[in-house]
Amino acid sequence: MNNLTSNATDNSTLVVPGAVIYVPFAISIFGLIGNIGTFLTIVLTELKKNYVNHYIMVLLVSDSVLLFDIFITPFLRPDVINFWTCFAQEYVYNVTIFISCFSIMSLTMERFFAIVFPFKHLKGSRRS
């Protein structure tokens, strides 16, 4: 059994310094552009009268906040921020993930009941 330790750095674990800032920035920009396009499509057409799209709007807002949080995370250096800033950032991150999961689950359940129990679903749904 070989039990050697070394201070050498493995090249496969190195991260390009610019990638820590550029990759979250690119993900955030493309995600926000997609969210804005979807938002404009729903608001500027007759799709806003469909109550299923209200779930999608909640998901859009939650994902946009999450994308903004992903964008600012590399700039929050531990030597600059205090405990409450770190706590608030983690709180916003976790709440937006919870809201996204909850809205997807609600949308899935609503669609399930619309397909499995169509007449009960029509009786319980309200018109916009």
C-alpha positions as CSV (number, residue, x, y, z in Angstrom):
1,M,0.0,0.0,0.0
2,N,1.5,3.3,-1.1
3,N,1.0,6.1,1.4
4,L,2.8,9.1,0.0
5,T,2.0,12.7,0.6
6,S,3.1,15.6,-1.6
7,N,2.8,19.3,-1.9
8,A,2.6,19.1,-5.7
9,T,-0.4,20.5,-7.4
10,D,-2.4,18.3,-9.7
11,N,-3.0,20.1,-13.0
12,S,-6.4,18.5,-13.4
13,T,-7.8,20.5,-10.4
14,L,-6.6,23.9,-11.4
15,V,-9.2,26.5,-12.2
16,V,-8.6,29.3,-14.6
17,P,-8.9,32.5,-12.5
18,G,-11.1,34.3,-15.0
19,A,-13.6,31.4,-15.2
20,V,-14.7,32.1,-11.6
21,I,-16.1,35.4,-12.7
22,Y,-16.9,34.9,-16.5
23,V,-18.9,31.6,-16.2
24,P,-21.4,32.8,-13.6
25,F,-21.7,36.1,-15.5
26,A,-22.4,34.3,-18.8
27,I,-25.0,32.0,-17.1
28,S,-26.7,35.0,-15.5
29,I,-26.8,37.1,-18.6
30,F,-28.2,34.3,-20.9
31,G,-30.7,33.2,-18.2
32,L,-31.9,36.8,-17.6
33,I,-32.3,37.3,-21.4
34,G,-34.4,34.2,-21.6
35,N,-36.5,35.2,-18.6
36,I,-37.1,38.6,-20.0
37,G,-38.1,37.1,-23.3
38,T,-40.6,34.8,-21.7
39,F,-41.9,37.5,-19.5
40,L,-42.6,39.8,-22.5
41,T,-44.2,36.9,-24.4
42,I,-46.6,36.2,-21.5
43,V,-47.4,39.9,-20.7
44,L,-47.7,41.3,-24.2
45,T,-50.0,38.5,-25.5
46,E,-53.2,36.9,-24.4
47,L,-51.3,34.3,-22.5
48,K,-51.5,36.3,-19.3
49,K,-55.2,35.3,-19.0
50,N,-54.2,31.7,-18.6
51,Y,-53.8,31.0,-14.9
52,V,-51.1,28.4,-15.5
53,N,-48.9,31.2,-16.7
54,H,-49.1,32.7,-13.2
55,Y,-47.1,29.8,-12.0
56,I,-44.6,30.5,-14.8
57,M,-44.4,34.1,-13.8
58,V,-43.6,33.2,-10.2
59,L,-40.9,30.8,-11.5
60,L,-39.5,33.6,-13.7
61,V,-39.2,36.0,-10.9
62,S,-37.7,33.4,-8.6
63,D,-35.2,32.3,-11.2
64,S,-34.2,35.9,-12.0
65,V,-33.4,36.6,-8.4
66,L,-31.4,33.4,-8.3
67,L,-29.5,34.3,-11.4
68,F,-28.7,37.7,-10.0
69,D,-27.5,36.0,-6.8
70,I,-25.3,33.7,-8.8
71,F,-23.9,36.7,-10.6
72,I,-22.9,38.6,-7.4
73,T,-21.6,35.6,-5.4
74,P,-18.0,35.7,-6.9
75,F,-17.8,39.4,-5.8
76,L,-18.6,38.7,-2.2
77,R,-15.1,38.2,-0.8
78,P,-14.9,36.9,2.8
79,D,-12.6,39.7,3.9
80,V,-15.0,42.4,2.7
81,I,-18.5,41.2,3.8
82,N,-19.7,40.8,7.3
83,F,-21.8,38.0,8.8
84,W,-25.2,39.6,8.1
85,T,-24.4,40.1,4.4
86,C,-23.3,36.5,4.0
87,F,-26.4,35.4,6.0
88,A,-28.7,37.5,3.7
89,Q,-27.1,36.2,0.6
90,E,-27.5,32.6,1.7
91,Y,-31.1,33.2,2.8
92,V,-32.0,34.7,-0.6
93,Y,-30.3,31.8,-2.4
94,N,-32.2,29.2,-0.4
95,V,-35.6,30.9,-0.5
96,T,-35.4,31.3,-4.3
97,I,-34.6,27.7,-4.7
98,F,-37.5,26.7,-2.4
99,I,-39.9,29.0,-4.4
100,S,-38.7,27.5,-7.7
101,C,-39.2,24.0,-6.5
102,F,-42.6,24.8,-5.0
103,S,-43.8,26.5,-8.1
104,I,-42.7,23.6,-10.3
105,M,-44.4,21.1,-8.0
106,S,-47.6,23.2,-7.9
107,L,-47.7,23.5,-11.7
108,T,-47.1,19.8,-12.0
109,M,-49.9,18.9,-9.6
110,E,-52.2,21.3,-11.3
111,R,-51.6,19.8,-14.7
112,F,-51.9,16.3,-13.2
113,F,-55.4,17.1,-11.8
114,A,-56.4,18.7,-15.1
115,I,-55.5,15.5,-17.0
116,V,-56.7,12.8,-14.5
117,F,-59.8,14.6,-13.2
118,P,-60.8,17.0,-15.9
119,F,-64.4,17.6,-14.8
120,K,-63.5,18.2,-11.1
121,H,-60.7,20.4,-12.3
122,L,-63.0,22.6,-14.4
123,K,-65.4,22.9,-11.4
124,G,-62.7,24.0,-9.1
125,S,-60.9,26.4,-11.4
126,R,-61.8,30.0,-11.7
127,R,-62.0,32.0,-14.9
128,S,-59.7,35.0,-15.4
